[in-house]
Amino acid sequence: MKLSIVSALLALASAAHQAKQQTDSTDAAQGAQQDTGYGAQQDAGYQAQDAGYQAQDAGYEAAPIYQEHTFAPRVEICLGSCPKGSHCQHKATGACSAPVHYSAPQYSGEVSYGAAQSTQGYGRKLQGGNYAQQSYEPQAESYESEAPSSGSCPEGSINLNCAQLGRRTVLWVAFALLAIPALYFWYVAFHDPAYANLTAGTANPFLKAPFTKEQLVNAIKLSRSVSFAVCFIASLAYLTMALGYGYTTRCCDGRQFYYARYIDWAITTPLMIWKILERTEAQTHEKYFLISMDILMIVAGLIGSLVCGGNDKWVFFGFSMLCFLPVMYFIWQLRDKLNDSTNFKGQYDQAITITIVTWMLYPVVWILAEGTGVICAQAEAICYTVLDILAKSLFGFVLVQGRSNYIGNGLIAGSMI
């Protein structure tokens, strides 16, 4: 009985032990399977993520790369401002530098060697077979360098001493030679003693219809006052320039441009044309046409002077010449339409000759100065000064200080035209 109970217990224990082993092996298999599943799944996820990154990289490589281009605004360099002594300014960078001085050394003498003994060779054989070497005494070399030249600006630079007016003496001279005649014209216009001898009449170069003495005096005063105004306005322009005003510096080449001249010309040249035409039989429309062309000529020249580089400058110059040529033509042709061609033709021809010659030289100076810059600012000022004095002061003297004077219907000697 007991034996059977023991056997049954052993069998139960053995069965329980086998069941436990089976349970442990099952759990281990399930754990291994779970680990394998998670690992495989995680590895697959990592591989899929890597594949996505690779596809993304391939997309980046395949897609075109767009690069935004940014352009810095071009800085305009305004030339014309450099310290004294460094008047060479580079056109592209605006850097100032001193002129380059080129000087070559000058040799005043050659090196000479004097021998103690006048013999052939380097030595002389003495008694006993010994040789005595000659001694050479070199003379001192003398080098004299040439004096430094005035220097020239480096390539690509402009010389501001040429582009700018250093001394304004010529402008002061022009002011004096215009202001003094203007004051004289004013005095003659209002204080000429010959006015007392004037009488009424029926014909005069100033007045065609019958006129009184007062009307004739006023007409002559008006004509002389125009000569005064022309020179006095021009003297004001030169006073402005002599004091350092009335100009601007062109940024493209650093050249000083005196626009005060053009303001002077725009006012005075129409007055000169009117003074010429008042003694002729020119029609009213002809007078307005010539004065209008004259003003357009001055304005076009002013615009062309302010244009930097290119062909646009010469377009305005050509337009100015289109206005200039008719003015010269009509003034020359009106010589034959004087109110009194017998007594007044000599003075009128002189005034016309002065006007035609001087006015024809103004475009030449413009081409050499404002147009091409061949001549420097100093030479430009001298040329314009000479032309202005001849065209205004001398012109006024010819018309104001005439050799004859119309009084009434007759002609008597006097100081008035």
Backbone torsions as a table, in degrees:
resi	resn	phi	psi	omega
1	MET	NA	-51.2	177.9
2	LYS	-61.9	-38.7	-179.6
3	LEU	-64.6	-39.6	179.6
4	SER	-68.1	-33.5	178.7
5	ILE	-68.4	-42.7	178.5
6	VAL	-62.1	-43.0	179.3
7	SER	-62.9	-38.5	179.4
8	ALA	-66.4	-39.3	178.6
9	LEU	-64.4	-42.1	179.1
10	LEU	-63.4	-40.5	179.8
11	ALA	-64.8	-38.3	178.1
12	LEU	-67.4	-40.1	179.5
13	ALA	-65.3	-41.2	179.2
14	SER	-63.7	-40.4	180.0
15	ALA	-67.5	-39.6	178.0
16	ALA	-64.7	-39.1	179.9
17	HIS	-65.4	-42.5	178.4
18	GLN	-64.4	-38.5	179.3
19	ALA	-64.8	-38.6	179.1
20	LYS	-65.2	-43.0	178.5
21	GLN	-62.1	-41.2	179.7
22	GLN	-64.5	-39.9	178.9
23	THR	-64.2	-41.6	179.4
24	ASP	-64.0	-41.5	179.9
25	SER	-66.6	-36.2	178.4
26	THR	-65.9	-43.3	179.0
27	ASP	-63.7	-40.5	179.3
28	ALA	-64.1	-39.0	179.1
29	ALA	-65.7	-42.5	178.5
30	GLN	-65.0	-39.9	177.7
31	GLY	-62.8	-43.0	178.6
32	ALA	-63.6	-40.6	179.6
33	GLN	-64.5	-39.6	179.2
34	GLN	-66.0	-43.5	178.3
35	ASP	-62.1	-40.6	179.2
36	THR	-64.2	-38.6	179.4
37	GLY	-66.0	-46.2	178.9
38	TYR	-63.7	-42.4	-179.2
39	GLY	-64.6	-44.6	179.9
40	ALA	-65.3	-39.7	-179.5
41	GLN	-67.4	-41.5	-179.6
42	GLN	-67.5	-41.5	177.1
43	ASP	-62.8	-40.4	178.1
44	ALA	-63.3	-38.2	177.5
45	GLY	-64.5	-42.5	178.3
46	TYR	-63.5	-42.9	179.3
47	GLN	-62.8	-40.7	178.4
48	ALA	-65.3	-38.7	178.6
49	GLN	-66.5	-41.3	177.1
50	ASP	-63.2	-39.2	178.3
51	ALA	-63.1	-37.0	178.0
52	GLY	-65.9	-40.7	177.7
53	TYR	-64.2	-42.2	179.3
54	GLN	-63.4	-39.7	177.5
55	ALA	-65.3	-38.1	178.5
56	GLN	-66.1	-41.4	177.3
57	ASP	-63.2	-40.5	178.2
58	ALA	-63.9	-34.7	177.4
59	GLY	-67.2	-39.2	177.1
60	TYR	-64.3	-40.2	-179.6
61	GLU	-69.0	-35.6	-177.4
62	ALA	-77.4	-31.5	-176.9
63	ALA	-71.9	142.4	178.2
64	PRO	-68.0	145.6	-178.5
65	ILE	-95.3	122.4	179.0
66	TYR	-103.8	123.4	179.7
67	GLN	-116.2	123.9	-178.3
68	GLU	-77.5	123.5	-179.6
69	HIS	-94.2	125.8	177.0
70	THR	-112.4	130.8	-179.1
71	PHE	-108.5	123.8	177.3
72	ALA	-73.0	137.0	179.7
73	PRO	-62.7	139.3	180.0
74	ARG	-72.8	126.2	-179.5
75	VAL	-86.1	122.9	179.7
76	GLU	-80.6	125.8	-179.8
77	ILE	-94.6	122.6	179.4
78	CYS	-98.6	111.8	-178.4
79	LEU	-81.7	160.3	174.7
80	GLY	118.8	3.2	-178.3
81	SER	-128.9	103.3	178.4
82	CYS	-142.2	150.1	179.0
83	PRO	-68.8	160.6	-179.6
84	LYS	-65.1	135.3	-177.4
85	GLY	94.2	-19.9	176.6
86	SER	-121.6	62.5	-172.3
87	HIS	-90.8	12.2	174.5
88	CYS	-99.2	117.8	-176.9
89	GLN	-119.4	128.0	-178.6
90	HIS	-72.5	136.4	-175.6
91	LYS	-67.6	-36.0	-174.1
92	ALA	-85.7	-41.3	-174.4
93	THR	-101.1	-21.4	-176.7
94	GLY	78.8	7.6	-179.3
95	ALA	-71.9	140.2	179.5
96	CYS	-98.2	141.7	179.8
97	SER	-149.4	160.8	177.6
98	ALA	-81.3	154.2	177.9
99	PRO	-65.0	152.6	-178.9
100	VAL	-89.8	127.1	179.1
101	HIS	-100.8	123.9	177.6
102	TYR	-106.5	121.7	178.7
103	SER	-142.8	138.3	-179.3
104	ALA	-110.9	140.6	179.3
105	PRO	-66.4	143.5	178.7
106	GLN	-111.7	127.0	-177.5
107	TYR	-94.6	122.7	-178.8
108	SER	-90.1	-14.4	-178.9
109	GLY	-163.5	162.5	178.1
110	GLU	-101.6	158.8	178.9
111	VAL	-74.7	128.9	178.5
112	SER	-124.6	147.0	-178.2
113	TYR	-119.1	129.1	178.0
114	GLY	-107.3	130.2	-178.8
115	ALA	-94.8	146.3	178.6
116	ALA	-69.6	-33.0	178.8
117	GLN	-124.9	136.8	178.7
118	SER	-88.9	91.8	-178.1
119	THR	-138.9	168.4	176.2
120	GLN	-88.3	144.5	174.9
121	GLY	84.6	-167.7	-176.6
122	TYR	-95.2	-14.3	-177.8
123	GLY	-156.2	170.2	179.3
124	ARG	-128.0	131.5	-177.6
125	LYS	-74.3	124.5	178.4
126	LEU	-97.1	176.9	177.0
127	GLN	-67.0	142.4	-178.0
128	GLY	90.4	3.1	175.7
129	GLY	82.2	6.3	178.4
130	ASN	-88.2	152.5	-179.9
131	TYR	-112.7	135.8	175.6
132	ALA	-108.8	120.6	-177.6
133	GLN	-79.9	136.9	178.5
134	GLN	-71.9	150.4	177.9
135	SER	-106.8	136.5	-179.2
136	TYR	-111.5	134.0	179.7
137	GLU	-114.5	98.0	-179.7
138	PRO	-69.9	138.5	175.3
139	GLN	-83.0	152.6	-177.3
140	ALA	-66.3	136.4	177.3
141	GLU	-79.0	148.0	-178.8
142	SER	-128.0	121.4	179.0
143	TYR	-119.5	130.4	175.6
144	GLU	-124.4	119.5	-179.8
145	SER	-84.8	147.8	176.1
146	GLU	-68.8	153.2	176.9
147	ALA	-64.3	140.0	-179.6
148	PRO	-57.7	139.1	178.1
149	SER	-78.0	173.9	-179.4
150	SER	-66.7	-18.7	175.9
151	GLY	88.3	156.1	177.6
152	SER	-133.9	152.4	-177.9
153	CYS	-75.0	148.3	178.5
154	PRO	-61.7	163.0	180.0
155	GLU	-62.5	137.0	-178.4
156	GLY	86.9	4.9	-179.5
157	SER	-114.5	159.9	176.5
158	ILE	-113.4	150.4	179.4
159	ASN	-94.8	107.5	-177.6
160	LEU	-69.8	-21.5	175.1
161	ASN	-65.1	-27.5	176.4
162	CYS	-85.1	-35.0	-176.2
163	ALA	-78.8	-17.6	-176.3
164	GLN	-121.7	150.8	-178.7
165	LEU	-85.9	109.4	-177.6
166	GLY	-75.2	-61.4	179.4
167	ARG	-100.4	137.4	-177.8
168	ARG	-104.0	23.6	-179.2
169	THR	-59.9	-41.6	-178.0
170	VAL	-63.2	-30.4	178.7
171	LEU	-72.2	-36.6	176.1
172	TRP	-67.1	-38.7	176.9
173	VAL	-61.8	-43.6	178.6
174	ALA	-63.4	-40.4	177.9
175	PHE	-59.6	-43.7	-179.0
176	ALA	-66.7	-42.9	-176.2
177	LEU	-76.5	-4.7	173.4
178	LEU	-106.3	-36.5	-178.8
179	ALA	-72.4	-41.4	-178.8
180	ILE	-63.4	-49.4	174.6
181	PRO	-59.9	-34.7	179.5
182	ALA	-62.3	-43.2	178.3
183	LEU	-65.2	-35.4	177.1
184	TYR	-65.9	-43.1	179.2
185	PHE	-62.3	-37.9	179.3
186	TRP	-65.4	-42.7	-179.7
187	TYR	-63.9	-46.0	-178.9
188	VAL	-64.7	-36.6	-177.0
189	ALA	-64.6	-35.3	-172.8
190	PHE	-112.7	-5.7	-176.1
191	HIS	-134.6	26.8	179.0
192	ASP	-76.3	121.1	-179.2
193	PRO	-67.1	-16.8	-179.2
194	ALA	-69.9	-11.8	177.7
195	TYR	-60.3	-29.1	-177.2
196	ALA	-67.8	-22.1	-178.4
197	ASN	-89.5	-4.4	-178.2
198	LEU	-71.3	146.4	177.4
199	THR	-132.2	166.1	177.9
200	ALA	-69.3	160.8	-178.7
201	GLY	-163.1	-171.5	-178.0
202	THR	-115.0	-17.6	-178.4
203	ALA	-150.0	143.9	-178.7
204	ASN	-163.5	149.6	177.4
205	PRO	-57.5	-23.8	179.3
206	PHE	-89.8	-36.2	-175.1
207	LEU	-130.0	121.3	-179.5
208	LYS	-83.4	-39.8	-178.2
209	ALA	-78.9	166.6	175.1
210	PRO	-55.6	139.6	-173.5
211	PHE	-138.5	157.9	174.4
212	THR	-93.1	170.5	178.7
213	LYS	-61.5	-41.5	-179.1
214	GLU	-64.0	-40.8	178.2
215	GLN	-63.4	-39.6	178.8
216	LEU	-66.8	-43.0	178.4
217	VAL	-61.6	-43.8	-179.7
218	ASN	-65.0	-36.9	178.9
219	ALA	-66.0	-41.1	179.0
220	ILE	-69.1	-39.0	177.1
221	LYS	-61.9	-40.5	178.8
222	LEU	-63.0	-43.6	-179.3
223	SER	-63.1	-43.0	179.0
224	ARG	-70.9	-32.3	178.1
225	SER	-64.4	-30.8	176.4
226	VAL	-64.9	-42.2	176.3
227	SER	-61.3	-40.6	176.2
228	PHE	-61.5	-46.2	-177.3
229	ALA	-64.2	-40.1	-179.5
230	VAL	-60.0	-49.7	-178.3
231	CYS	-71.6	-35.5	-177.3
232	PHE	-71.4	-38.8	175.9
233	ILE	-64.7	-42.5	177.9
234	ALA	-63.8	-37.9	177.6
235	SER	-64.8	-35.0	175.9
236	LEU	-63.5	-41.8	178.2
237	ALA	-61.6	-42.7	-179.9
238	TYR	-72.3	-31.7	173.9
239	LEU	-63.7	-40.4	177.5
240	THR	-61.3	-45.5	-179.0
241	MET	-70.5	-36.5	-179.6
242	ALA	-65.9	-29.5	178.5
243	LEU	-84.7	1.4	176.3
244	GLY	93.0	21.8	179.3
245	TYR	-121.4	179.8	175.3
246	GLY	73.4	26.6	177.7
247	TYR	-144.2	164.2	173.8
248	THR	-137.8	158.4	-179.3
249	THR	-104.1	122.6	178.9
250	ARG	-73.7	127.2	-176.1
251	CYS	-67.9	-27.2	-173.6
252	CYS	-72.2	-32.7	-177.7
253	ASP	-134.9	3.8	177.5
254	GLY	70.1	13.3	-177.1
255	ARG	-84.7	138.1	176.4
256	GLN	-78.5	127.3	179.5
257	PHE	-115.6	119.1	-177.4
258	TYR	-93.4	96.3	-179.9
259	TYR	-76.1	-12.9	178.2
260	ALA	-61.2	-30.2	176.9
261	ARG	-61.7	-42.3	-176.5
262	TYR	-69.6	-34.4	174.4
263	ILE	-63.9	-41.5	176.1
264	ASP	-59.8	-50.0	-176.8
265	TRP	-64.9	-37.4	-178.6
266	ALA	-65.0	-23.2	179.5
267	ILE	-96.8	-42.1	-171.3
268	THR	-81.3	-37.4	-177.2
269	THR	-66.1	-37.5	173.3
270	PRO	-62.6	-35.1	177.1
271	LEU	-65.9	-37.7	178.0
272	MET	-66.5	-40.5	177.6
273	ILE	-63.7	-41.8	177.7
274	TRP	-62.1	-39.9	-179.6
275	LYS	-65.0	-34.0	177.8
276	ILE	-72.6	-42.7	-173.9
277	LEU	-76.4	-18.3	-175.3
278	GLU	-66.9	-21.1	-179.4
279	ARG	-100.0	8.7	-179.8
280	THR	-112.8	175.1	177.9
281	GLU	-96.1	27.2	179.5
282	ALA	-63.8	139.6	179.5
283	GLN	-74.2	163.1	-176.9
284	THR	-62.4	-42.1	-179.3
285	HIS	-66.1	-31.4	176.6
286	GLU	-67.4	-38.9	178.4
287	LYS	-63.9	-46.2	179.7
288	TYR	-64.7	-37.2	179.7
289	PHE	-63.8	-47.2	-177.9
290	LEU	-66.1	-41.0	179.2
291	ILE	-67.0	-38.9	178.3
292	SER	-65.4	-43.3	178.4
293	MET	-63.5	-36.2	179.2
294	ASP	-64.6	-44.9	-179.9
295	ILE	-65.5	-42.7	177.3
296	LEU	-62.2	-35.9	177.7
297	MET	-61.3	-44.6	-179.2
298	ILE	-66.8	-43.6	-177.9
299	VAL	-65.1	-43.1	179.1
300	ALA	-63.6	-39.8	176.2
301	GLY	-64.6	-36.6	177.1
302	LEU	-63.6	-46.1	179.9
303	ILE	-63.6	-44.2	179.2
304	GLY	-61.4	-33.1	179.1
305	SER	-69.4	-28.5	-179.1
306	LEU	-85.6	-14.2	179.4
307	VAL	-78.5	131.3	-178.0
308	CYS	-101.0	121.9	172.7
309	GLY	65.8	177.0	177.1
310	GLY	72.3	-175.7	-179.3
311	ASN	-92.8	-8.7	-178.6
312	ASP	-62.1	-33.5	178.8
313	LYS	-57.6	-42.1	-176.2
314	TRP	-77.6	-20.6	173.0
315	VAL	-64.6	-45.8	178.9
316	PHE	-68.5	-34.7	176.8
317	PHE	-64.5	-42.0	176.9
318	GLY	-63.0	-40.1	176.7
319	PHE	-62.7	-40.4	178.2
320	SER	-62.3	-38.9	179.6
321	MET	-69.3	-32.8	175.9
322	LEU	-62.9	-31.1	176.0
323	CYS	-83.4	-27.6	-175.2
324	PHE	-74.7	-43.0	-174.8
325	LEU	-62.4	-43.5	176.8
326	PRO	-61.5	-34.2	178.9
327	VAL	-62.7	-46.6	-179.9
328	MET	-64.5	-39.4	-177.8
329	TYR	-64.9	-48.4	-176.9
330	PHE	-66.4	-39.4	179.4
331	ILE	-63.6	-40.1	179.7
332	TRP	-68.1	-38.8	-178.5
333	GLN	-72.9	-26.1	-177.5
334	LEU	-76.0	-0.3	175.7
335	ARG	-62.2	-29.8	-178.0
336	ASP	-87.1	4.5	-179.0
337	LYS	-117.7	37.0	179.0
338	LEU	-73.0	151.8	176.5
339	ASN	-66.9	-32.8	177.2
340	ASP	-141.1	91.8	-175.5
341	SER	-76.1	-9.7	-177.9
342	THR	-83.9	-47.2	-173.0
343	ASN	-97.2	-24.7	-172.3
344	PHE	-106.4	-6.4	-172.0
345	LYS	-63.0	-35.1	-178.8
346	GLY	-61.8	-49.5	179.3
347	GLN	-65.6	-39.3	-178.7
348	TYR	-66.6	-41.9	178.9
349	ASP	-62.6	-37.5	177.1
350	GLN	-64.2	-45.3	179.6
351	ALA	-64.0	-40.1	179.5
352	ILE	-66.9	-40.9	179.9
353	THR	-62.9	-44.2	177.4
354	ILE	-60.0	-43.5	-178.5
355	THR	-65.4	-47.1	-176.9
356	ILE	-64.3	-46.6	-176.1
357	VAL	-65.4	-48.6	-177.1
358	THR	-68.8	-42.4	-178.6
359	TRP	-66.5	-30.8	177.5
360	MET	-69.6	-21.8	-179.5
361	LEU	-85.0	-19.6	179.5
362	TYR	-60.2	-46.4	177.7
363	PRO	-62.4	-31.2	178.0
364	VAL	-64.2	-45.0	177.7
365	VAL	-64.6	-38.5	179.0
366	TRP	-60.4	-43.9	-180.0
367	ILE	-62.4	-43.2	-177.2
368	LEU	-75.0	-25.8	-175.4
369	ALA	-103.7	-82.0	-177.4
370	GLU	-65.1	-30.6	-175.8
371	GLY	-76.5	-57.8	-173.7
372	THR	-112.9	-16.6	-178.2
373	GLY	71.3	23.7	-179.9
374	VAL	-65.9	-41.0	178.0
375	ILE	-100.2	151.3	-178.2
376	CYS	-77.2	172.0	-177.8
377	ALA	-64.0	-32.8	179.0
378	GLN	-65.7	-46.3	178.0
379	ALA	-64.8	-36.8	177.0
380	GLU	-61.0	-44.6	179.8
381	ALA	-63.5	-39.3	179.6
382	ILE	-65.3	-45.0	-178.8
383	CYS	-62.5	-48.3	-179.7
384	TYR	-65.8	-33.9	179.2
385	THR	-64.2	-47.0	179.7
386	VAL	-61.3	-43.8	-179.1
387	LEU	-65.8	-40.7	-179.7
388	ASP	-65.7	-39.4	179.7
389	ILE	-66.0	-43.2	179.2
390	LEU	-68.1	-43.6	-174.7
391	ALA	-72.4	-21.8	-175.7
392	LYS	-114.2	-55.7	-176.9
393	SER	-68.6	-51.5	-179.9
394	LEU	-65.0	-38.4	176.2
395	PHE	-58.4	-44.2	-180.0
396	GLY	-67.0	-40.0	179.1
397	PHE	-61.6	-39.0	-179.4
398	VAL	-63.7	-41.5	-175.8
399	LEU	-84.8	-27.1	-179.1
400	VAL	-86.3	-44.1	-177.0
401	GLN	-98.6	70.6	-179.9
402	GLY	-81.5	168.2	-179.8
403	ARG	-86.4	-14.0	-178.8
404	SER	-141.9	165.3	-174.7
405	ASN	-141.3	127.6	178.8
406	TYR	-82.5	123.1	175.3
407	ILE	-128.8	115.8	-177.8
408	GLY	63.3	-132.4	179.4
409	ASN	-96.3	-3.4	-176.5
410	GLY	-109.2	-178.0	-177.7
411	LEU	-129.6	120.4	178.0
412	ILE	-127.3	161.0	178.9
413	ALA	-67.4	144.2	179.9
414	GLY	178.0	-167.7	-175.6
415	SER	-107.0	-7.3	-174.5
416	MET	-104.2	153.2	173.4
417	ILE	-94.5	NA	NA
